[in-house]
Amino acid sequence: MTEANVTHFNKEALSWDSNPWVQRATTLAHKAYVDHLTPPPTLSTYNVLDLGYGTGLLSLAVSSRQSRPAARLLGRSGFQLA
C-alpha cells in the first residue's frame, strides 16, 4: 500500500463509521452473520479475529457478544488486543 493510499484511507476512516449507509450496511451484515452462529451461551466462548482491513465497526459489533476481547491484526502496526 502506498503512502498516498494510507493517507486517503485514514482521511476517509475519520467519518466512515458515522455514514448512514455504512451504519445500515453494518447492521444488516451483523444480523446476517449472527443469524448463522451458534446460540448463546456457546457463542460467548467464541473468539473474534479482525484482520484490520477496515475501521473495525462490524468486528466490534460481533465481539460485543463474546466474553473475551477481540484480537485485531493490524497490517503495519502488528498485533493488538482490542
C-alpha positions in Angstrom: 0.0 0.0 0.0 1.4 3.4 -0.9 1.7 6.3 1.5 -1.0 8.1 -0.6 -3.3 5.2 -0.2 -2.7 5.2 3.6 -3.4 8.9 3.8 -6.6 8.5 1.8 -7.8 5.6 3.9 -7.1 7.5 7.1 -8.9 10.6 5.9 -12.0 8.6 4.8 -11.9 6.5 8.0 -12.4 9.5 10.2 -16.1 9.9 9.2 -16.7 6.4 7.7 -18.5 4.9 10.7 -20.9 7.8 11.0 -22.1 7.5 7.4 -25.8 6.4 7.5 -25.3 3.9 4.6 -22.3 2.3 6.4 -24.4 2.1 9.6 -27.2 0.4 7.8 -24.9 -2.0 5.9 -23.1 -2.9 9.1 -26.4 -3.6 10.9 -27.6 -5.9 8.0 -24.2 -7.7 7.8 -24.2 -8.1 11.6 -27.7 -9.6 11.6 -26.9 -12.0 8.7 -23.7 -13.1 10.4 -25.2 -13.6 13.9 -28.2 -15.4 12.4 -25.8 -18.2 11.3 -23.9 -18.5 14.6 -24.3 -20.9 17.4 -26.8 -19.5 20.0 -25.6 -18.4 23.5 -24.1 -19.5 25.8 -21.7 -21.3 23.4 -21.4 -18.1 21.3 -20.0 -16.2 24.2 -17.0 -18.6 24.2 -16.0 -17.8 20.6 -13.1 -15.5 19.7 -13.2 -12.8 17.1 -10.3 -12.1 14.8 -10.3 -8.7 13.0 -7.7 -8.7 10.2 -7.6 -4.9 10.2 -8.9 -4.2 6.7 -11.4 -1.5 7.8 -12.4 0.6 10.7 -13.5 -2.4 12.9 -17.1 -1.4 13.1 -18.5 -4.8 12.3 -15.9 -6.7 14.3 -16.7 -4.6 17.4 -20.5 -5.3 16.9 -19.8 -9.1 16.7 -17.3 -9.2 19.5 -19.7 -7.4 21.8 -21.4 -10.8 22.2 -18.2 -12.5 23.3 -16.8 -12.7 26.8 -13.3 -12.3 25.5 -11.8 -9.2 23.8 -11.5 -9.2 20.0 -8.0 -9.8 18.6 -7.0 -7.4 15.8 -4.2 -8.0 13.4 -3.2 -4.6 12.0 -1.1 -4.6 8.8 1.6 -2.1 9.7 1.0 -1.9 13.4 1.4 -5.6 14.4 -0.9 -7.4 16.9 -3.3 -5.7 19.2 -5.9 -6.8 21.6 -9.0 -4.6 21.4 
